[in-house]
Amino acid sequence: MVRVVVLGQGYVASIFALGVERIKKGDLGYYGIPLADELPVKVEDIEIVGSYDVDETKVGVTVYDVVKRYWDNGVPESLRNITIRRGVHLNSLKSMPIKANGLEEKMKLSNCVDKLVDEWKSEKAEVIINVCTTERIKTFSSRDDIEKAIESDDREKLSAAQFYTYAASVYASENNGAVFVNAIPTPIANDPAFVSLAQDSKLVIFGDDGATGATPLTADILAHLGQRNRYVRSIAQFNIGGNMDFLALTDSGRNKSKEVTKSSIVRDILGYETPHYIKPTGFLEPLGDKKFVAMHIEYINFNGAIDEIVVNARINDSPSLAGLLVDLVRLGKIALKRGEWGTVYEVNAFYMKSPGPANSHNMPRILAYEALRKWAGLPAVSKGGTV
Ligand SMILES: NC(=O)c1ccc[n+]([C@@H]2O[C@H](COP(=O)([O-])OP(=O)(O)OC[C@H]3O[C@@H](n4cnc5c(N)ncnc54)[C@H](O)[C@@H]3O)[C@@H](O)[C@H]2O)c1
């Protein structure tokens, strides 16, 4: 069994909970889960034991009630067993049309840490997944700075993701290990201060920012062009969607954090900079969760020929990440058993837009897939052929 706590009961977390329970009931197969039934930890072993949010309409109600807001086609009754608890807010939802309240309104941050750690102990949490709203980027220069920010109750300095990672490290050190999956752009696996804290606290961190749709596809197309020595002259890639995440990204500070994680693929894979525009560009409500993705890549071929690749797609946003989370929690359990404290590049390189640790490179996902399989102890046979 792998016991999971979710931070941010939004669209992604809801589709994750729904899909896992439907698989357990036998209603659904493994499509969209890269490692499907290959791992020793089975999808059916996943047990969601806790959920946190700060939206006043979600705190205190069950996961069943929230999932129903996103899916009206029969929600498994088992999700009535999890009641959403209050998390810390730290301005995550500032300027969003949502009434939010965090634990910190009634207590100091250090007490919030104690409260969450106690709750995670009672839930016997093993893997904590962060799928809260995209935040503005902040980084810490040292572990001391993180600890000082908590002790001095400095609410401006800490983002919610950073606070939760710190709390997870305290929990891990008292619990003999835990895993924190950071599926959002805030640098956690890419912040050496947090990785060092994790190493000493028996915490495994996976991150940062789930690589779900156009970004890994762009990475593979760039690798394809790179291997054929075609020179890429420009890349345009944008997404427009109608879910709350896209609404949050209309805030330029939050969008910047996505831009950074998405753009990191260009230099890493091509080995040179080229003019590019890669970011979520807009909110259009009728598109809902099924975002519109457009990509244009222009490159120089033999004899100076100029070629262009144009991709248009409609991609369901939340299921794309939720399917990856199913693997990440199971890989987390494996890392936990092995005691691989800190962060695991082989996992991050396949699943994350900005794979930690800091300064490690993006690699083409077709190669990252093989490295991941090796790490997980699976045979090196990729789907679609032997490597
Ligand atoms: N394909 C994808 O959907 C995808 C891919 C990569 C990364 N992500 C990241 O996943 C995250 C979630 O996406 P989503 O579509 O589910 O968004 P969402 O807005 O539907 O859900 C976010 C949830 O987090 C809650 N929340 C906000 N601040 C919180 C806090 N401090 N503590 C606890 N809960 C908090 C919100 O109330 C909301 O319920 C985003 O940060 C996004 O960048 C999504």
The ligand as a MOL file (V3000), in Angstrom:
LIG
                    3D

  0  0  0     0  0            999 V3000
M  V30 BEGIN CTAB
M  V30 COUNTS 44 48 0 0 0
M  V30 BEGIN ATOM
M  V30 1 N -1.6780 19.4210 -16.8380 0
M  V30 2 C -1.8370 20.1580 -15.7830 0
M  V30 3 O -2.9390 20.4020 -15.4140 0
M  V30 4 C -0.6320 20.6300 -15.0440 0
M  V30 5 C 0.6310 20.3650 -15.5360 0
M  V30 6 C 1.7400 20.7550 -14.7970 0
M  V30 7 C 1.5640 21.4080 -13.5940 0
M  V30 8 N 0.3110 21.6860 -13.1510 0 CHG=1
M  V30 9 C 0.1770 22.3890 -11.8790 0
M  V30 10 O -0.7540 21.7610 -11.0320 0
M  V30 11 C -1.3500 22.7240 -10.1900 0
M  V30 12 C -2.8340 22.4480 -10.0440 0
M  V30 13 O -3.5040 22.5990 -11.2680 0
M  V30 14 P -5.0940 22.4880 -11.2770 0
M  V30 15 O -5.5010 22.5340 -12.7070 0
M  V30 16 O -5.5390 21.3640 -10.4320 0 CHG=-1
M  V30 17 O -5.4830 23.8640 -10.5990 0
M  V30 18 P -6.7800 24.1940 -9.6960 0
M  V30 19 O -6.8500 25.6560 -9.6150 0
M  V30 20 O -7.9660 23.4490 -10.2220 0
M  V30 21 O -6.4230 23.5450 -8.2760 0
M  V30 22 C -5.5580 24.1270 -7.3450 0
M  V30 23 C -6.1420 23.8630 -5.9730 0
M  V30 24 O -5.1980 24.2830 -5.0060 0
M  V30 25 C -5.9030 24.9630 -3.9810 0
M  V30 26 N -4.9430 25.7850 -3.2590 0
M  V30 27 C -4.4040 26.9630 -3.6340 0
M  V30 28 N -3.5290 27.3820 -2.7190 0
M  V30 29 C -3.4970 26.4510 -1.7400 0
M  V30 30 C -2.7780 26.3100 -0.5430 0
M  V30 31 N -1.9170 27.2550 -0.1620 0
M  V30 32 N -2.9760 25.2100 0.2080 0
M  V30 33 C -3.8650 24.2500 -0.1580 0
M  V30 34 N -4.5710 24.3420 -1.2960 0
M  V30 35 C -4.3850 25.4100 -2.0870 0
M  V30 36 C -6.9740 25.7310 -4.7210 0
M  V30 37 O -8.0040 26.1690 -3.8660 0
M  V30 38 C -7.4180 24.6640 -5.7080 0
M  V30 39 O -8.4040 23.8260 -5.1320 0
M  V30 40 C -0.9880 24.0890 -10.7720 0
M  V30 41 O -0.0100 24.7160 -9.9740 0
M  V30 42 C -0.3790 23.7600 -12.1050 0
M  V30 43 O 0.6780 24.6550 -12.4460 0
M  V30 44 C -0.7880 21.3090 -13.8480 0
M  V30 END ATOM
M  V30 BEGIN BOND
M  V30 1 1 1 2
M  V30 2 2 2 3
M  V30 3 1 2 4
M  V30 4 1 4 5
M  V30 5 2 4 44
M  V30 6 2 5 6
M  V30 7 1 6 7
M  V30 8 2 7 8
M  V30 9 1 8 9
M  V30 10 1 8 44
M  V30 11 1 9 10
M  V30 12 1 9 42
M  V30 13 1 10 11
M  V30 14 1 11 12
M  V30 15 1 11 40
M  V30 16 1 12 13
M  V30 17 1 13 14
M  V30 18 2 14 15
M  V30 19 1 14 16
M  V30 20 1 14 17
M  V30 21 1 17 18
M  V30 22 2 18 19
M  V30 23 1 18 20
M  V30 24 1 18 21
M  V30 25 1 21 22
M  V30 26 1 22 23
M  V30 27 1 23 24
M  V30 28 1 23 38
M  V30 29 1 24 25
M  V30 30 1 25 26
M  V30 31 1 25 36
M  V30 32 1 26 27
M  V30 33 1 26 35
M  V30 34 2 27 28
M  V30 35 1 28 29
M  V30 36 1 29 30
M  V30 37 2 29 35
M  V30 38 1 30 31
M  V30 39 2 30 32
M  V30 40 1 32 33
M  V30 41 2 33 34
M  V30 42 1 34 35
M  V30 43 1 36 37
M  V30 44 1 36 38
M  V30 45 1 38 39
M  V30 46 1 40 41
M  V30 47 1 40 42
M  V30 48 1 42 43
M  V30 END BOND
M  V30 END CTAB
M  END
